[in-house]
Amino acid sequence: MIAELPRAVPQIYEQLVKPLTAVEQITLARLILADLPPSLVDDSTEWSEQDMREWSHSGRQYIEAVLAEAEDA
């Protein structure tokens, strides 16, 4: 089962996560991040260029999701 997990992750995302609202996805992400071992979390206060790109990309994705959800309402 564990060996199959990496291939199953995209399916889990498509079937279970993607249909969630933006708020539900953020809640799920917070739960997952809170469960990570501290050794995997970079707690430095300096942001790298990659950090800034990822943050910017995530922000755009969130805004697009919220706007799409608002259009559907």
N, C-alpha and C positions, 0 to 999 in steps of 0.2 A: 504493500500500500504506500509506504513512504517513497519508494522509488517512482511510483506513478504520480506523486503529488505535483512535481514541477510541470508535467504535461496537463494536469487537471486544473491548474491555477487559472489559465485563460477561460476554461469552461465555467469554473466557479464564478469568475468575474462576470462573464457574459450572462449567465443564467440567474445568479443570485444578487450580485452587487450592482451591476449596471441598471437594473430596473428600479433600484431604490432612489428616493429623492436625494437631492444634493445634501440636505441636512442629515439624512440617514447615512449617506456615504461618509460624511465628515465624522459623524458619531462612531461609525465602524472603524474608520482610520484612527481616531483617537484611542479607541479600545486596543487596537492592534499595537500602536506605538507605545502605549502605556505598559504593554506586556513584554516589550523587548528588554533583554538584559542590559543593565547599565553600560556594560563594556561595548555595546554596539552603538550607543548614543554618543554623538559628538557634542559635548557641552561647551565647546569653545565659544567665545563671544564674537569671534571674527568670521566673516562670511567670505568664502572663496568665490571666484568667478562662477564656478559650477553651481554653488549654492544659490547665487543670485539668478542664474538662468533657470534653475529648477523652481525656485520660488515664483519667478515671473511667469513661467509656463503654467504652474499650478493655479496661480491667480487667474490667468486667462481662462483656463478650463473651468474653474469654479464660476466665473462671471458668465461664461457661455451657457453653463448648465442652468444657472439661475434664470437667465434671460429666456432660455428655451422653455423652462418650466412655467415661467410667467406667461409666455405666449400660448401655451397649452391650456392655461387656466381660463 
